[in-house]
Structures are given as structure tokens and as C-alpha cells.
Amino acid sequence: MKSIIILIIALIIHFQYRLWLGDASVSQISDYRQQLDELNKEAQEKKDRNDALYAEVLDLRRGLETIEERARYELGMIKENETFFQVLE
């Protein structure tokens, strides 16, 4: 009977050690959850960025209006027979 009690106590100590300090312990699982949350946040940010880039690509493929707009604002181009006014503040 004493040996069974000693065996049960040893098993309890072993499982408590694994729960608090061993592999897949409570603190390690908490760290993994925090890393997972950070990775999910980063993945969502990258997904949003990709969606915006994809929408821009679709706009560029659809027509010349988007290309013309980019040429005007980014390159300062104007159409032939068009007058350009620059307002300084």
C-alpha cells in the first residue's frame, strides 16, 4: 500500500513539474499565444497592403484614366493644348 501511495505522489510531482516547468508548460503556451497574436496582426497588415496593391493594379488595367492621373500627379505631365496653373501658398 505504501508503494502505491509513493508511486501516486511521484506521478503527481512529475506531472506538476511538466505543467509548470517542462515542455508545453503554462508559461510557454502563453508565450506561443502572444507570438501567434503578433503573427496574425502582421499577416492582417500584409493582407490589407496586398489588397490595396491589387486594387491599384486592377485600376491600372481597366483604363487610361488611372494612368493619366498618375502621370499628372507623380510626373507633372500635362496634355497637349492644355494650360497648367500652379498655385503657391
C-alpha positions in Angstrom: 0.0 0.0 0.0 2.9 2.4 0.8 4.4 1.7 -2.6 1.2 2.7 -4.4 1.0 5.9 -2.4 4.6 6.7 -3.2 4.0 6.0 -6.9 1.0 8.3 -6.9 2.9 11.1 -5.2 5.8 10.6 -7.6 3.4 10.8 -10.6 1.7 13.9 -9.2 5.2 15.6 -8.7 6.2 14.6 -12.2 3.0 16.0 -13.8 3.2 19.2 -11.8 6.8 19.7 -12.9 5.8 19.2 -16.6 2.8 21.5 -16.2 4.8 24.4 -14.7 8.3 24.0 -15.9 8.6 21.3 -18.6 7.8 21.2 -22.3 4.5 22.8 -23.2 4.3 24.4 -19.8 1.7 27.1 -18.9 4.2 30.0 -19.4 5.5 28.5 -22.7 1.9 28.2 -24.1 1.3 31.8 -23.0 4.4 32.9 -25.0 3.2 30.9 -28.0 -0.2 32.6 -27.9 1.4 36.0 -27.7 3.6 35.2 -30.7 0.6 33.9 -32.6 -1.3 37.1 -32.0 1.6 39.1 -33.2 1.9 37.0 -36.3 -1.8 37.2 -37.0 -1.7 41.0 -36.7 1.3 41.2 -39.1 -0.4 38.9 -41.5 -3.5 41.0 -41.5 -1.5 44.2 -42.1 0.2 42.5 -45.1 -3.1 41.2 -46.4 -4.5 44.8 -46.3 -1.5 46.1 -48.1 -1.8 43.4 -50.7 -5.5 44.1 -51.2 -4.7 47.8 -51.7 -2.0 47.0 -54.3 -4.3 44.5 -56.1 -7.0 47.2 -56.3 -4.4 49.6 -57.7 -3.3 47.0 -60.3 -6.9 46.5 -61.3 -7.4 50.2 -61.7 -4.4 50.5 -63.9 -5.6 47.6 -66.1 -9.1 49.0 -66.6 -8.4 52.2 -68.3 -6.2 55.0 -69.2 -7.7 57.4 -66.7 -5.8 56.0 -63.8 -2.5 56.0 -65.8 -3.2 59.6 -66.9 -3.9 60.6 -63.3 -0.7 59.1 -62.1 1.3 60.7 -64.9 -0.2 64.1 -63.9 0.4 63.9 -60.2 3.6 61.9 -60.0 5.4 63.1 -63.1 3.9 66.5 -63.6 2.8 65.8 -67.2 0.1 67.7 -69.0 -1.9 67.1 -72.2 -1.2 68.7 -75.4 -3.0 72.1 -75.8 -3.6 72.2 -72.1 -2.7 75.1 -69.7 -1.0 74.3 -66.4 -1.6 76.6 -63.4 0.4 76.3 -60.3 -0.9 77.9 -57.1 1.7 78.8 -54.5 0.5 79.4 -51.0 
